[in-house]
Amino acid sequence: MLLELKKIYKWVNSGGNRVFLLKDVDLTVEEGEFISIMGPSGSGKSTLLNVIGMLDDFNEGEYNFFNEPVHQLKEKHRANLYKEYIGFVFQAYHLIDELTV
């Protein structure tokens, strides 16, 4: 299995209230499988991709990547997994306009 999310929750506190960005997310992706994440603006697509891509943490749940528990790994090991297996092409990639290389 490539990745597995179990009961993922991510929230922020705002004005004393807990605002959920991700709530009770379960997802399994097998190696070689192609998936699409779709939804309206503000539904949590980017937040989910940031969690899957190890760019952002979550508050509760389990995340297994190649059967390794990402939620329990030391930062250095997570960084190595990220460097080895994860790649992003951002919609707004914020390159320096004046430079060509």
N, CA, C and O of each residue as an XYZ file, in Angstrom:
404
protein
N       0.843     -1.177      0.000
C       0.000      0.000      0.000
C       0.889      1.242      0.000
O       1.852      1.334      0.762
N       0.552      2.185     -0.861
C       1.331      3.414     -0.955
C       1.071      4.328      0.236
O       1.997      4.729      0.939
N      -0.207      4.651      0.453
C      -0.514      5.485      1.614
C      -1.890      5.157      2.149
O      -2.781      4.704      1.431
N      -2.025      5.404      3.442
C      -3.294      5.160      4.118
C      -3.496      6.233      5.180
O      -2.645      6.441      6.045
N      -4.620      6.899      5.100
C      -5.025      7.859      6.117
C      -6.193      7.260      6.883
O      -7.140      6.746      6.288
N      -6.121      7.328      8.203
C      -7.195      6.808      9.049
C      -7.630      7.888     10.034
O      -6.837      8.362     10.847
N      -8.896      8.266      9.947
C      -9.496      9.197     10.909
C      -8.654     10.464     11.080
O      -8.343     10.866     12.202
N      -8.290     11.088      9.956
C      -7.467     12.298      9.996
C      -8.330     13.511     10.336
O      -9.372     13.749      9.723
N      -7.873     14.259     11.317
C      -8.507     15.514     11.711
C      -7.445     16.603     11.705
O      -6.331     16.405     12.191
N      -7.798     17.734     11.160
C      -6.948     18.924     11.250
C      -7.871     20.091     11.550
O      -8.900     20.273     10.899
N      -7.487     20.883     12.551
C      -8.318     22.016     12.921
C      -7.455     23.189     13.338
O      -6.260     23.057     13.602
N      -8.100     24.333     13.388
C      -7.503     25.547     13.946
C      -8.475     26.084     14.975
O      -9.678     25.837     14.897
N      -7.952     26.812     15.929
C      -8.803     27.461     16.923
C      -9.004     28.909     16.512
O      -8.051     29.630     16.213
N     -10.255     29.314     16.504
C     -10.596     30.673     16.100
C     -11.667     31.208     17.036
O     -12.781     30.688     17.087
N     -11.319     32.245     17.769
C     -12.278     32.844     18.690
C     -12.788     31.877     19.734
O     -13.950     31.942     20.134
N     -11.926     30.982     20.178
C     -12.324     30.002     21.178
C     -13.073     28.806     20.610
O     -13.460     27.909     21.360
N     -13.282     28.778     19.307
C     -13.970     27.659     18.666
C     -12.997     26.844     17.829
O     -12.043     27.385     17.271
N     -13.239     25.565     17.747
C     -12.452     24.671     16.911
C     -13.086     24.647     15.521
O     -14.248     24.275     15.360
N     -12.302     25.051     14.523
C     -12.764     25.054     13.137
C     -12.033     23.931     12.407
O     -10.806     23.940     12.311
N     -12.790     22.970     11.896
C     -12.196     21.807     11.243
C     -11.835     22.124      9.798
O     -12.655     22.627      9.030
N     -10.587     21.817      9.446
C     -10.133     21.913      8.066
C     -10.247     20.557      7.391
O     -10.564     20.471      6.204
N      -9.989     19.498      8.147
C     -10.218     18.114      7.726
C     -10.909     17.415      8.883
O     -10.534     17.601     10.041
N     -11.910     16.616      8.574
C     -12.666     15.964      9.637
C     -12.972     14.525      9.248
O     -13.713     14.268      8.300
N     -12.380     13.580     10.004
C     -12.670     12.152      9.855
C     -12.372     11.643      8.442
O     -13.203     10.973      7.828
N     -11.177     11.968      7.931
C     -10.799     11.580      6.571
C     -10.142     10.205      6.587
O      -9.184      9.966      7.322
N     -10.671      9.313      5.769
C     -10.084      7.997      5.520
C      -9.759      7.915      4.034
O     -10.592      8.255      3.194
N      -8.546      7.464      3.708
C      -8.145      7.343      2.307
C      -7.086      6.265      2.200
O      -6.152      6.217      3.001
N      -7.232      5.403      1.212
C      -6.225      4.393      0.912
C      -5.875      4.504     -0.561
O      -6.759      4.539     -1.416
N      -4.581      4.561     -0.855
C      -4.104      4.610     -2.231
C      -3.079      3.502     -2.399
O      -2.086      3.434     -1.676
N      -3.342      2.635     -3.370
C      -2.413      1.547     -3.671
C      -1.341      2.048     -4.635
O      -1.577      2.985     -5.398
N      -0.176      1.431     -4.601
C       0.903      1.795     -5.504
C       0.440      1.610     -6.950
O      -0.127      0.573     -7.293
N       0.679      2.608     -7.791
C       0.271      2.567     -9.190
C      -1.144      3.045     -9.443
O      -1.545      3.207    -10.595
N      -1.899      3.271     -8.392
C      -3.277      3.730     -8.525
C      -3.305      5.225     -8.846
O      -2.461      5.981     -8.366
N      -4.263      5.642     -9.646
C      -4.451      7.043    -10.018
C      -5.735      7.525     -9.373
O      -6.786      6.903     -9.531
N      -5.658      8.635     -8.643
C      -6.859      9.179     -8.006
C      -6.991     10.656     -8.349
O      -6.040     11.290     -8.805
N      -8.166     11.184     -8.126
C      -8.438     12.602     -8.318
C      -9.107     13.126     -7.056
O     -10.009     12.490     -6.511
N      -8.662     14.280     -6.599
C      -9.270     14.921     -5.432
C     -10.009     16.152     -5.945
O      -9.400     17.094     -6.451
N     -11.322     16.126     -5.805
C     -12.148     17.204     -6.347
C     -13.078     17.739     -5.275
O     -13.444     17.026     -4.341
N     -13.452     18.984     -5.417
C     -14.406     19.591     -4.505
C     -14.434     21.089     -4.702
O     -13.561     21.650     -5.365
N     -15.428     21.737     -4.133
C     -15.534     23.188     -4.281
C     -14.423     23.912     -3.523
O     -13.752     23.331     -2.670
N     -14.246     25.170     -3.846
C     -13.272     26.010     -3.160
C     -13.544     25.997     -1.656
O     -14.683     26.152     -1.215
N     -12.483     25.810     -0.884
C     -12.622     25.820      0.568
C     -13.008     24.491      1.180
O     -13.264     24.415      2.382
N     -13.055     23.430      0.367
C     -13.490     22.133      0.894
C     -12.369     21.327      1.546
O     -12.640     20.298      2.165
N     -11.103     21.775      1.422
C     -10.002     21.090      2.086
C      -9.070     20.327      1.162
O      -8.226     19.569      1.639
N      -9.197     20.503     -0.140
C      -8.347     19.779     -1.089
C      -6.866     20.094     -0.870
O      -6.044     19.185     -0.757
N      -6.533     21.370     -0.813
C      -5.130     21.763     -0.625
C      -4.617     21.330      0.737
O      -3.470     20.899      0.859
N      -5.444     21.439      1.752
C      -5.053     20.995      3.092
C      -4.762     19.506      3.084
O      -3.766     19.066      3.659
N      -5.617     18.728      2.442
C      -5.403     17.284      2.346
C      -4.110     16.973      1.605
O      -3.335     16.125      2.047
N      -3.868     17.645      0.486
C      -2.631     17.416     -0.262
C      -1.403     17.812      0.548
O      -0.372     17.145      0.464
N      -1.494     18.874      1.322
C      -0.369     19.269      2.171
C      -0.093     18.239      3.253
O       1.066     18.011      3.600
N      -1.128     17.614      3.791
C      -0.939     16.543      4.776
C      -0.325     15.326      4.099
O       0.656     14.770      4.593
N      -0.896     14.906      2.968
C      -0.370     13.742      2.247
C       1.077     13.981      1.842
O       1.906     13.076      1.927
N       1.382     15.204      1.398
C       2.728     15.540      0.946
C       3.710     15.840      2.058
O       4.851     16.218      1.793
N       3.283     15.679      3.297
C       4.127     15.884      4.475
C       4.606     17.327      4.603
O       5.634     17.590      5.227
N       3.862     18.262      4.014
C       4.175     19.679      4.150
C       3.503     20.286      5.365
O       3.904     21.350      5.838
N       2.473     19.607      5.874
C       1.693     20.123      6.990
C       1.327     18.964      7.910
O       1.121     17.839      7.455
N       1.250     19.248      9.202
C       0.858     18.234     10.178
C      -0.651     18.202     10.333
O      -1.363     19.074      9.835
N      -1.123     17.190     11.027
C      -2.538     17.074     11.354
C      -2.651     16.889     12.852
O      -1.658     16.592     13.516
N      -3.851     17.060     13.396
C      -4.039     17.024     14.844
C      -4.308     15.630     15.388
O      -3.816     15.276     16.459
N      -5.083     14.839     14.660
C      -5.419     13.486     15.111
C      -5.467     12.553     13.918
O      -5.692     12.972     12.783
N      -5.249     11.269     14.203
C      -5.377     10.246     13.179
C      -4.064      9.547     12.913
O      -3.065      9.771     13.596
N      -4.090      8.696     11.907
C      -2.916      7.924     11.515
C      -2.661      8.105     10.028
O      -3.586      8.133      9.217
N      -1.379      8.227      9.690
C      -0.961      8.342      8.298
C       0.177      7.358      8.087
O       1.243      7.488      8.688
N      -0.056      6.378      7.234
C       0.960      5.386      6.896
C       1.369      5.568      5.443
O       0.525      5.614      4.548
N       2.674      5.670      5.221
C       3.235      5.851      3.885
C       4.208      4.713      3.651
O       5.210      4.604      4.359
N       3.932      3.856      2.663
C       4.691      2.618      2.467
C       4.789      1.853      3.784
O       5.848      1.338      4.143
N       3.669      1.790      4.493
C       3.525      1.080      5.768
C       4.371      1.662      6.897
O       4.556      1.008      7.924
N       4.882      2.865      6.727
C       5.592      3.540      7.812
C       4.653      4.566      8.443
O       4.003      5.330      7.730
N       4.577      4.588      9.767
C       3.665      5.516     10.447
C       4.215      6.945     10.454
O       4.972      7.319     11.350
N       3.837      7.727      9.467
C       4.329      9.101      9.323
C       4.083      9.904     10.590
O       4.921     10.712     10.988
N       2.949      9.687     11.220
C       2.573     10.447     12.417
C       3.475     10.149     13.612
O       3.417     10.859     14.616
N       4.310      9.106     13.518
C       5.204      8.751     14.619
C       6.679      8.926     14.263
O       7.543      8.694     15.109
N       6.977      9.323     13.048
C       8.368      9.402     12.602
C       9.045     10.675     13.090
O       8.406     11.711     13.276
N      10.343     10.570     13.289
C      11.139     11.749     13.605
C      11.219     12.636     12.358
O      11.120     12.154     11.230
N      11.397     13.921     12.585
C      11.387     14.904     11.499
C      12.400     14.566     10.403
O      12.103     14.738      9.221
N      13.581     14.093     10.773
C      14.617     13.784      9.779
C      14.165     12.655      8.859
O      14.374     12.718      7.648
N      13.549     11.627      9.429
C      13.078     10.510      8.609
C      11.930     10.955      7.700
O      11.864     10.553      6.538
N      11.033     11.780      8.224
C       9.946     12.329      7.396
C      10.521     13.144      6.241
O      10.048     13.042      5.109
N      11.530     13.941      6.526
C      12.154     14.756      5.481
C      12.782     13.876      4.407
O      12.711     14.194      3.220
N      13.392     12.776      4.819
C      13.981     11.857      3.843
C      12.910     11.208      2.972
O      13.098     11.075      1.763
N      11.791     10.803      3.567
C      10.685     10.247      2.779
C      10.170     11.284      1.788
O       9.917     10.974      0.624
N      10.020     12.509      2.261
C       9.539     13.591      1.405
C      10.480     13.788      0.217
O      10.036     13.858     -0.929
N      11.778     13.876      0.495
C      12.754     14.109     -0.572
C      12.783     12.957     -1.569
O      12.968     13.174     -2.767
N      12.604     11.743     -1.083
C      12.714     10.556     -1.934
C      11.461     10.296     -2.774
O      11.568      9.843     -3.914
N      10.280     10.578     -2.225
C       9.049     10.106     -2.859
C       8.017     11.170     -3.227
O       7.129     10.895     -4.034
N       8.103     12.355     -2.672
C       7.037     13.343     -2.850
C       7.500     14.450     -3.791
O       8.637     14.912     -3.709
N       6.617     14.862     -4.673
C       6.887     15.985     -5.561
C       5.621     16.787     -5.783
O       4.535     16.218     -5.899
N       5.747     18.085     -5.841
C       4.607     18.970     -6.050
C       4.914     19.934     -7.190
O       6.040     20.413     -7.328
N       3.920     20.206     -7.988
C       3.957     21.328     -8.914
C       2.801     22.216     -8.499
O       1.637     21.865     -8.694
N       3.119     23.358     -7.931
C       2.096     24.240     -7.393
C       1.458     25.071     -8.497
O       2.110     25.426     -9.479
N       0.193     25.371     -8.325
C      -0.528     26.200     -9.282
C       0.122     27.580     -9.368
O       0.325     28.103    -10.464
N       0.445     28.164     -8.233
C       1.181     29.428     -8.178
C       2.544     29.098     -7.585
O       2.694     29.006     -6.366
N       3.521     28.924     -8.441
C       4.803     28.388     -7.989
C       5.785     29.448     -7.534
O       6.907     29.110     -7.157
N       5.405     30.721     -7.554
C       6.156     31.819     -6.937
C       7.633     31.856     -7.348
O       8.513     32.017     -6.503
N       7.895     31.707     -8.636
C       9.262     31.848     -9.117
C       9.605     33.327     -9.237
O       8.720     34.183     -9.251
N      10.872     33.610     -9.320
C      11.332     34.994     -9.442
C      11.236     35.394    -10.914
O      11.945     34.844    -11.756
N      10.366     36.340    -11.219
C      10.081     36.718    -12.605
C      11.307     37.215    -13.360
O      11.414     36.999    -14.568
N      12.228     37.874    -12.673
C      13.388     38.453    -13.344
C      14.413     37.407    -13.759
O      15.261     37.694    -14.603
N      14.365     36.211    -13.198
C      15.356     35.179    -13.493
C      14.794     34.182    -14.496
O      13.612     33.839    -14.458
N      15.665     33.723    -15.398
C      15.225     32.763    -16.412
C      15.724     31.354    -16.132
O      15.266     30.399    -16.760
N      16.645     31.215    -15.209
C      17.187     29.888    -14.901
C      17.055     29.616    -13.424
O      17.452     28.550    -12.955
